[in-house]
C-alpha cells in the first residue's frame, strides 16, 4: 500500500520528513535512518535529499505526470567500485582482534 502526501516546497526536507513520520500509523524501527529519496532521472543518479535544504532546491522529474519523492530506509549505495572484489570484501568484513 502506498500513501501520497503533498509537501510544501518552501520548508526544509527535515520538516517534511517529520510530517511523513507523523502520518504513518505504524512505528518504524530506526526512524532517523529514513529519508526522502529522489529517484534517478535524466542521466542523474538517485540520491537522498539533504535534510537542511529546502525541497524547492531539488529539481523534479518533468517526465512523470506527478513529480514524486520516495520515503526510504537509507542504505549505502555504491555507484562505481574503484576496488576489486577482494578489496571490497575486506572493507565490509568484521575483524576480531585478540
N, C-alpha and C positions, 0 to 999 in steps of 0.2 A: 504493500500500500504506500502510495506517495502522497505527500502533503505539499501544497504550494502556498507560499506567503508572498505578499507584495511588500518589498522592503524600501525604506526611504533612502534614496541615493545620497542625501546630504548628511548622513550620520556615519560615524566610524564603523568599520567592519565589526569591531568588538561589540558595539551596541546591537547590531543586527544578530550577531551570534547569541547574545544573551536573550534576545526576543525569541529566537528559534528554540533555545533550550527551555524557555518558559512555556512555550506552546506544546512541546512534546508531552504526551500524557504518560510516558513511562520513563523511568530513570535510566540513564546511560552510565556505564562504568567509565571512569576516567574522562569526564566531560571536557576537561581542559585540553585534551588531545584531539578534539574535533575542531573542524574549521570549515570555512567556506572555500570551495574549490571551483576554479574556473576551468572548464574542460578545454582541451586543445581545439584550436580553430585557426584558419588562415596561416598554416605553417608554424604556428607558435605552439610550444608545449603547454600542457595543462599545468596549473600551479595553484597553491593555496594563497589566499589573499592575506596581506599584511594587516593585522588587526588594528593598527594605529592609523591607517589611511582611510579615506572616505570611499564609499562604494563607487561614487561618481568618477573616481580616478582610474577605474579599470574599464577598458573598452569591452563592450558586449558583442557577442557574435551576431552580425547582421544577417547571417544566412538562416537563422531559425525564426519561425513565426513569433515566438515569445522568447526573448533572451532569458537565460536562467543560470543559476549557480547551483552547485551541489553541496550538501552538508555531509561531510565525510570524516572518517577517522583518519588522522594524519599518519602517514607512513613515509618512510624514506623511499624516494624514487630515484633510481639510477638511470639517467638518460643514455650515457655512453661510458663504458668502462675503459679506463686507461690502463687497467691492470689485467694480467692474465688470470685465468680461473683459479690457479693455486694461490696467488697473492690475495685475490678477492676472498677466498675461503678463510685464509689466515686472519683477515680483518674481522670476520664475523664468527670467530671461534673463541670460546672462553678458555682461558688457560688457567690451570690450577698451579699456584706456586706452593712449593713445600719447603 
